[in-house]
Structure formats: structure tokens, C-alpha cells
């Protein structure tokens, strides 16, 4: 195996952490996402394998999950706990190789080239990683080992939960070609329908197509899936993944009709996104919003800022201007989101930028004070006055 790539995927991660921390949950259908009686707009984040037997899966509306599995144990989840656990797992990966690329909170790619002298052949390393996570963290994971990232991720999904699947270079076609075309990255429901219209059901059939025919039908996507179907993926394991945008959205319990209420939500979203920009040492040049009506029609809008920023106020002002241009026409809003893109490092010179207004300088000083207070007392301890009414009655974690 020229470049041994390992993909580790934690099994039902959030639910597994809850069951490990609470013995009463073990072996029971645990569903993370909220209370189906009150969080009627929420979706399933993670479902234990016991819950999956009833048809419950991630991204399913929580109400539907409750109908399928009324005996399930529904939890809102503890994101801070999952982040803490994720850091511990990533630290385990780093013991085996410095080439670790996290791709989400519960999965990562590892390049174990050159690690054989310390830990044995790649096949043994894959097993050792799985055993270490089970022994030290009390959690199960599925592991795939293959010559590239696409095949490694595909392998980790073949024997879930708790499997170790190896796709050797000399067996790629044998293991890959019988699979349905939906297993290829980039082939969604619409593309699958189009491929079936061409008589293509399996990856092997797609690999046998003429590339010109495929690109004529799918464009650049045709080149992408044709290469994957032949087991080719040139991407390497990256030590750092570039953050292209930061965003946050909220789904309302009941559709919102008032612009003033939507503006208040935008302010809260802007505060959160701006804070995360500062935490990552970034500034952004483009603000975008996402709005979904009660009938699920979704609208997105974006605008460029006069200069890159990591402050909430200019982000908020731009988002309100975008929202003002979207007609409500009596329709309620189900979801509202805000984000910032076109990011760059937050390098601040000794002199104030020519684009910085006196108001922005005051905002910068206020922000520094708020960040200092939030780091000591938590992000909910200090809020702008305009957000107090929206959160009247909220309790801080200390209460």
C-alpha cells in the first residue's frame, strides 16, 4: 500500500458518549436532538444503534423519530462534553502519526506512511488505534484503511459499528465496483436518477462509461465521479483545514412574522459569529444570510463589507440591510441564519486602518471588554441591552 490512509469514524458518537457516562442508558434507544414534545422544529443529531433499528437516523425531524420510537430516550445533548471527548480522541491519533486531518468532531483521516517501524504495518496500526480508543475512552469506532482518502472513508462505512475494513490496492475494483453509485462522493439523489437513466446502477458500470459521454451529461462532476469510480483520489491528508466561512442559524418553535424580532435574532447571530471569528483569529469581507419560510422555501443573500471585520456591529448592520430587501408578504419565517465568508487572518497594524471609522474604533474597544468579561464569566453573563428582552428569564449556567 503506497500511501496508507486510515479513516476513523466514531460510532453514534454523541449517543455513545451519553451511554458511557450514564450506565442506565446502555443498550437503550438514545436519541440526541431535544425533547420531541417541545422542540418540535428540531432534528435528530445522533441516534444510538438501538434507536436505528426503529428507522431513526440523523437529520430526521425529531417528531418523526418520536413516532417511530416513542420508547426512545430523547436528550438535548451536551456539546461541550462532546468537544472535550473529541479532543481526547484526536490526541490519541497524534500518538500514532503527526499527519492527522480532522474532518468533523467525530472523524479524521490519518496518513501512517513511515510509522511502521514504531507501530508495525498499517493493518496493525488500524487495529491498535481502535483498541486504544476502546480501552482509554470506552467508545467504539469504525476504521477504514486504503490507498487514498475516498477509499478509506468508504471502507470505514462497510462494517459499522466497530469494524476494521481494509481495501488493498490490488482489490480496489473487486470491492468498489459492485457498490451502488450513491456511494461516490458527489452523487446525490438527482445525479443518481440521471445516471440510472443512462443505465448506470453500480460504480463499476460508471467506471466503464466513456468519459466524454459522462462529462457531456454531468459536466465537471462527471470527471470527478469517473475518477472516483476507478479508485483515484489525489488528495493528501492536510494538517490544517482552511476555514472558508463561519455561520450560525436558528430554527424557531413557531414561525416569526415581525421584522423587529428577526432583527433581534440577527444581532444575536452576529454576536456569536463575530466572537468565533475572533477566536479563530480571522476577519471576513462578505456577510450572508439564509431565510426559510414556513413552507420551506429558502432564500440566501450576501453583500460585501467596506473592509474586513471581526466585529458584530458591521456584520449585524449588513445582515439587516439584506433582510430588509427580502419580502415577508405576511409569510412566517421558520429559520434564520447568518454567516461571514471571504476570510483572512486578523492582522491588526499599529495604526488604525483608513477604513476604520471612529464608531468602529469604539466598537473594537467595547468588544475587547466584552470578550474579557465573557472569558471570565461565560458568554451568557454579559449581553448587549438590546438582547436582554429577547432572553428575559434565561438562566446562566451558574444559576
Secondary structure, DSSP 8 states (H G I E B T S, - for coil): -TT-EEEEEETTHHHHHHHHH-GGGTTS-EEES--TTT-TT-B-SEE-HHHHTTT--TTSBHHHHHHH-TTSEEE---HHHHHHHHHHHHHHHHHH-S-EEEEETTEEEEE-TT-HHHH-SHHHHHHHHHHHHHHHH---EEEEEESSHHHHHHHHTTTTTT-EEEE-GGGHHHHHTTSBGGGSTT--HHHHHHHHHTT--BHHHHHTS-HHHHHHHHTHHHHHHHHHHTT-------SS----EEEEEEEEEEEE--HHHHHHHHHHHHHHHHHHHHHTTEEEEEEEEEEEETT--EEEEEEEEEEEE--HHHHHHHHHHHHHTS--TT--EEEEEEEEEEEEE----SS--TT--HHHHHHHHHHHHHHHHHHHH-TTTS--HHHHTTTTT---TT-
